[in-house]
Each structure stands twice: as C-alpha cells, then as structure tokens.
C-alpha cells in the first residue's frame, strides 16, 4: 500500500523537488531514514539551489531517525554546501555512512 511509511524511507534527496521535501518526510512517519545525495550529475546552478535546501533534510528531528547516509559530491562542492557542519549533527541511529568525493576529481580536472 502506498500509504506505508516504509515506502518513503529510502530517499534520493537531490531528486526530490524542494517543495516536496516536507511531504516526503511526513510520509515516512517515524520510520528510520536512508538518505542518498548524489551530486555528480548536477549543474553548477542546481548545486546552488540544492545547497540551500540541505537544512530541510537535516532538521534535528530528521537526524534522530537517520539510519544511513550516502554522499557522492564533486570534491569542490563538498565544503561550499556546508557538509562538514551538517555531518556534526547528532545522528544516534546512524549505522551506515558513505562519503565519496574522489570519483569526481578526474571528471572535473
């Protein structure tokens, strides 16, 4: 059934339209969350837009439910998006963390 919160827990975050973020998070109920941020294919303009919405994904209540976090970003976009600050948030349920910046270096050089 599409109303099941478990169907809304694995989220390709950059693929979700910004106005739909609250909807997706509310549909997941209180279930654990698995976020994937794949920025390797985004244009510079889109990188700037999605950087402004990261706060929506990393609210304190959302971080409490985060079980898995995958971040694939071009190395030159990691710090401008404030990833180091977001990663300092309390995520007590986090069981898997994958951050990959290296695979994009060759494409950008």
TORKOL-139452 format. One record per residue: residue number from 0; residue in one letter; x negated, y, z negated of N, C-alpha, C in turn. Coordinates in nm, 2 decimals, decimal comma. Atoms other than C-alpha are relative to their C-alpha. Layout:
(NUM; "A"; (X; Y; Z); (X; Y; Z); (X; Y; Z));
...
END
This chain:
(0; "X"; (-0,08; -0,12; 0,00); (0,00; 0,00; 0,00); (-0,09; 0,12; 0,00));
(1; "X"; (0,08; -0,12; -0,02); (-0,14; 0,34; 0,10); (0,00; 0,09; -0,13));
(2; "X"; (0,00; -0,07; 0,13); (-0,05; 0,48; -0,25); (-0,10; -0,05; -0,10));
(3; "X"; (0,09; 0,06; 0,10); (-0,30; 0,26; -0,42); (-0,12; 0,09; -0,01));
(4; "X"; (0,11; -0,08; 0,02); (-0,57; 0,47; -0,58); (-0,13; -0,05; 0,05));
(5; "X"; (0,13; 0,06; -0,05); (-0,84; 0,22; -0,48); (-0,03; 0,02; 0,14));
(6; "X"; (0,02; -0,03; -0,14); (-0,79; 0,31; -0,12); (-0,06; 0,13; 0,02));
(7; "X"; (0,05; -0,14; -0,01); (-0,91; 0,66; -0,19); (-0,13; 0,02; -0,08));
(8; "X"; (0,11; -0,01; 0,09); (-1,22; 0,59; -0,39); (-0,14; 0,00; 0,08));
(9; "X"; (0,12; -0,01; -0,08); (-1,49; 0,54; -0,11); (0,02; 0,12; 0,09));
(10; "X"; (-0,03; -0,13; -0,07); (-1,52; 0,89; 0,03); (-0,12; 0,04; 0,09));
(11; "X"; (0,11; -0,06; -0,08); (-1,73; 1,00; 0,33); (0,02; 0,16; -0,01));
(12; "X"; (-0,04; -0,13; 0,04); (-1,73; 1,35; 0,18); (-0,01; 0,11; 0,11));
(13; "X"; (0,01; -0,10; -0,10); (-1,85; 1,56; 0,48); (0,10; -0,02; 0,11));
(14; "X"; (-0,10; 0,03; -0,10); (-1,58; 1,40; 0,69); (0,14; 0,05; -0,04));
(15; "X"; (-0,13; -0,05; 0,05); (-1,30; 1,53; 0,47); (0,01; 0,15; 0,02));
(16; "X"; (-0,02; -0,15; -0,01); (-1,16; 1,87; 0,56); (0,00; 0,07; -0,13));
(17; "X"; (0,01; -0,07; 0,13); (-1,23; 2,12; 0,29); (0,13; 0,02; -0,07));
(18; "X"; (-0,13; -0,01; 0,07); (-0,86; 2,19; 0,22); (0,06; -0,13; -0,05));
(19; "X"; (-0,05; 0,14; 0,05); (-0,80; 1,81; 0,17); (-0,08; -0,05; -0,11));
(20; "X"; (0,08; 0,06; 0,11); (-1,06; 1,76; -0,10); (0,08; -0,02; -0,12));
(21; "X"; (-0,08; 0,03; 0,12); (-0,82; 1,81; -0,39); (0,10; -0,11; 0,02));
(22; "X"; (-0,10; 0,11; -0,03); (-0,57; 1,58; -0,22); (-0,07; -0,14; -0,01));
(23; "X"; (0,07; 0,13; 0,01); (-0,82; 1,30; -0,18); (-0,04; -0,03; -0,14));
(24; "X"; (0,04; 0,02; 0,14); (-0,95; 1,34; -0,54); (0,12; -0,04; -0,08));
(25; "X"; (-0,12; 0,03; 0,08); (-0,59; 1,33; -0,68); (0,05; -0,14; 0,04));
(26; "X"; (-0,05; 0,13; -0,04); (-0,50; 1,02; -0,47); (-0,08; -0,11; -0,06));
(27; "X"; (0,08; 0,11; 0,06); (-0,79; 0,83; -0,63); (0,04; -0,03; -0,14));
(28; "X"; (-0,05; 0,02; 0,13); (-0,62; 0,86; -0,96); (-0,11; 0,01; -0,10));
(29; "X"; (0,11; 0,00; 0,09); (-0,86; 0,77; -1,24); (-0,10; -0,10; 0,03));
(30; "X"; (0,10; 0,10; -0,05); (-1,05; 0,51; -1,04); (-0,14; 0,05; 0,01));
(31; "X"; (0,14; -0,04; -0,02); (-1,42; 0,51; -1,01); (-0,02; 0,05; 0,15));
(32; "X"; (0,02; -0,06; -0,13); (-1,55; 0,71; -0,71); (-0,14; -0,04; 0,06));
(33; "X"; (0,12; 0,03; -0,08); (-1,81; 0,63; -0,44); (-0,01; 0,11; 0,11));
(34; "X"; (0,02; -0,11; -0,10); (-1,93; 0,94; -0,25); (-0,12; -0,03; 0,09));
(35; "X"; (0,10; 0,00; -0,10); (-2,13; 0,95; 0,07); (-0,01; 0,13; 0,07));
(36; "X"; (0,03; -0,13; -0,07); (-2,28; 1,27; 0,20); (-0,10; -0,03; 0,11));
(37; "X"; (0,09; 0,03; -0,11); (-2,42; 1,21; 0,55); (-0,01; 0,13; 0,08));
(38; "X"; (0,02; -0,12; -0,07); (-2,56; 1,54; 0,68); (-0,09; 0,00; 0,12));
(39; "X"; (0,09; 0,01; -0,11); (-2,78; 1,41; 0,95); (0,05; 0,05; 0,14));
(40; "X"; (-0,07; -0,04; -0,13); (-2,53; 1,49; 1,23); (0,06; 0,14; 0,00));
(41; "X"; (-0,07; -0,13; 0,01); (-2,41; 1,83; 1,11); (-0,08; 0,11; 0,07));
(42; "X"; (0,07; -0,12; -0,06); (-2,49; 2,15; 1,30); (-0,04; 0,10; -0,12));
(43; "X"; (0,04; -0,10; 0,11); (-2,65; 2,44; 1,10); (0,12; 0,08; -0,05));
(44; "X"; (-0,12; -0,08; 0,05); (-2,32; 2,63; 1,09); (0,09; -0,09; -0,09));
(45; "X"; (-0,08; 0,09; 0,08); (-2,14; 2,32; 0,95); (-0,07; -0,02; -0,14));
(46; "X"; (0,08; 0,02; 0,12); (-2,42; 2,27; 0,69); (0,03; 0,12; -0,10));
(47; "X"; (-0,03; -0,11; 0,08); (-2,35; 2,62; 0,56); (0,14; -0,01; -0,06));
(48; "X"; (-0,13; 0,01; 0,05); (-1,98; 2,56; 0,53); (0,02; -0,11; -0,11));
(49; "X"; (-0,01; 0,11; 0,10); (-2,01; 2,22; 0,35); (-0,07; 0,03; -0,12));
(50; "X"; (0,08; -0,04; 0,12); (-2,27; 2,36; 0,11); (0,09; 0,07; -0,09));
(51; "X"; (-0,09; -0,08; 0,09); (-2,00; 2,59; -0,02); (0,11; -0,08; -0,07));
(52; "X"; (-0,11; 0,08; 0,06); (-1,76; 2,31; -0,10); (-0,06; -0,11; -0,09));
(53; "X"; (0,05; 0,11; 0,09); (-2,00; 2,08; -0,30); (0,05; 0,01; -0,14));
(54; "X"; (-0,05; -0,01; 0,14); (-1,87; 2,23; -0,62); (0,14; -0,07; -0,02));
(55; "X"; (-0,13; 0,07; 0,01); (-1,53; 2,08; -0,54); (-0,02; -0,15; -0,02));
(56; "X"; (0,02; 0,14; 0,02); (-1,68; 1,73; -0,52); (-0,07; -0,03; -0,13));
(57; "X"; (0,07; 0,03; 0,12); (-1,89; 1,77; -0,83); (0,05; 0,08; -0,12));
(58; "X"; (-0,07; -0,06; 0,12); (-1,64; 1,91; -1,08); (-0,04; -0,09; -0,12));
(59; "X"; (0,03; 0,09; 0,12); (-1,71; 1,78; -1,44); (0,09; -0,12; -0,01));
(60; "X"; (-0,09; 0,12; 0,01); (-1,40; 1,55; -1,43); (-0,03; -0,10; 0,11));
(61; "X"; (0,03; 0,09; -0,10); (-1,50; 1,41; -1,10); (-0,13; -0,07; -0,03));
(62; "X"; (0,13; 0,06; 0,03); (-1,86; 1,35; -1,21); (0,01; -0,12; -0,11));
(63; "X"; (-0,02; 0,11; 0,10); (-1,73; 1,14; -1,50); (0,05; -0,13; 0,06));
(64; "X"; (-0,05; 0,12; -0,07); (-1,58; 0,89; -1,25); (-0,09; -0,05; 0,11));
(65; "X"; (0,09; 0,04; -0,12); (-1,87; 0,88; -1,00); (-0,08; -0,12; -0,03));
(66; "X"; (0,07; 0,12; 0,02); (-2,00; 0,53; -0,97); (-0,11; -0,02; 0,10));
(67; "X"; (0,10; 0,01; -0,10); (-2,20; 0,56; -0,65); (-0,01; 0,13; 0,07));
(68; "X"; (0,03; -0,12; -0,07); (-2,37; 0,85; -0,48); (-0,10; -0,03; 0,11));
(69; "X"; (0,09; 0,02; -0,11); (-2,53; 0,83; -0,14); (-0,02; 0,14; 0,07));
(70; "X"; (0,03; -0,13; -0,06); (-2,70; 1,14; 0,01); (-0,10; -0,02; 0,11));
(71; "X"; (0,09; 0,00; -0,12); (-2,85; 1,15; 0,36); (0,00; 0,14; 0,05));
(72; "X"; (0,01; -0,14; -0,04); (-2,97; 1,50; 0,43); (-0,13; 0,03; 0,07));
(73; "X"; (0,12; -0,05; -0,05); (-3,22; 1,67; 0,65); (-0,08; 0,06; -0,11));
(74; "X"; (0,08; -0,05; 0,11); (-3,51; 1,75; 0,42); (0,01; 0,15; -0,02));
(75; "X"; (-0,01; -0,14; 0,02); (-3,48; 2,12; 0,49); (0,14; 0,05; -0,04));
(76; "X"; (-0,13; -0,04; 0,04); (-3,12; 2,13; 0,39); (0,03; -0,05; -0,15));
(77; "X"; (-0,02; 0,05; 0,14); (-3,15; 1,95; 0,05); (0,00; 0,10; -0,10));
(78; "X"; (0,01; -0,11; 0,10); (-3,26; 2,24; -0,16); (0,10; 0,11; 0,02));
(79; "X"; (-0,10; -0,11; -0,02); (-3,05; 2,51; 0,00); (0,14; -0,03; -0,04));
(80; "X"; (-0,13; 0,04; 0,04); (-2,74; 2,31; -0,07); (0,01; -0,02; -0,16));
(81; "X"; (0,01; 0,01; 0,15); (-2,85; 2,31; -0,44); (0,02; -0,14; -0,05));
(82; "X"; (-0,01; 0,14; 0,05); (-2,86; 1,93; -0,46); (-0,07; -0,02; -0,13));
(83; "X"; (0,07; 0,02; 0,13); (-3,12; 1,94; -0,74); (0,09; 0,04; -0,12));
(84; "X"; (-0,09; -0,04; 0,10); (-2,86; 2,13; -0,95); (0,12; -0,10; -0,02));
(85; "X"; (-0,12; 0,09; 0,01); (-2,57; 1,90; -0,86); (-0,04; -0,13; -0,06));
(86; "X"; (0,05; 0,13; 0,05); (-2,78; 1,59; -0,95); (-0,03; 0,01; -0,15));
(87; "X"; (0,02; -0,02; 0,14); (-2,83; 1,73; -1,30); (0,13; -0,02; -0,08));
(88; "X"; (-0,13; 0,01; 0,07); (-2,46; 1,70; -1,38); (0,01; -0,14; -0,07));
(89; "X"; (-0,02; 0,13; 0,07); (-2,36; 1,43; -1,63); (0,09; -0,09; 0,08));
(90; "X"; (-0,07; 0,11; -0,08); (-2,25; 1,11; -1,44); (-0,02; -0,13; -0,07));
(91; "X"; (0,02; 0,12; 0,09); (-2,22; 0,85; -1,71); (0,03; -0,14; 0,06));
(92; "X"; (-0,04; 0,12; -0,07); (-2,06; 0,59; -1,48); (-0,08; -0,04; 0,12));
(93; "X"; (0,08; 0,02; -0,12); (-2,32; 0,62; -1,20); (-0,08; -0,13; -0,01));
(94; "X"; (0,07; 0,13; 0,00); (-2,45; 0,27; -1,11); (-0,09; -0,01; 0,12));
(95; "X"; (0,08; 0,01; -0,13); (-2,60; 0,34; -0,76); (-0,02; 0,14; 0,05));
(96; "X"; (0,04; -0,13; -0,05); (-2,79; 0,64; -0,63); (-0,10; -0,02; 0,11));
(97; "X"; (0,08; 0,01; -0,12); (-2,94; 0,66; -0,28); (-0,02; 0,14; 0,06));
(98; "X"; (0,03; -0,13; -0,06); (-3,11; 0,98; -0,16); (-0,10; -0,03; 0,10));
(99; "X"; (0,09; 0,02; -0,11); (-3,27; 0,97; 0,18); (-0,02; 0,13; 0,07));
(100; "X"; (0,03; -0,12; -0,08); (-3,44; 1,27; 0,32); (-0,11; -0,03; 0,11));
(101; "X"; (0,11; 0,02; -0,09); (-3,73; 1,11; 0,50); (0,04; -0,04; 0,15));
(102; "X"; (-0,04; 0,04; -0,13); (-3,54; 0,96; 0,80); (0,03; 0,11; 0,09));
(103; "X"; (-0,03; -0,12; -0,09); (-3,46; 1,31; 0,93); (-0,12; 0,08; 0,03));
(104; "X"; (0,12; -0,09; -0,03); (-3,81; 1,46; 0,92); (-0,04; -0,01; 0,15));
(105; "X"; (0,06; 0,02; -0,13); (-3,91; 1,31; 1,25); (0,09; 0,07; 0,11));
(106; "X"; (-0,09; -0,06; -0,09); (-3,60; 1,44; 1,43); (-0,01; 0,15; 0,00));
(107; "X"; (0,01; -0,14; 0,02); (-3,65; 1,79; 1,30); (-0,13; 0,06; 0,04));
(108; "X"; (0,13; -0,05; -0,03); (-4,02; 1,82; 1,37); (-0,02; 0,03; 0,15));
END
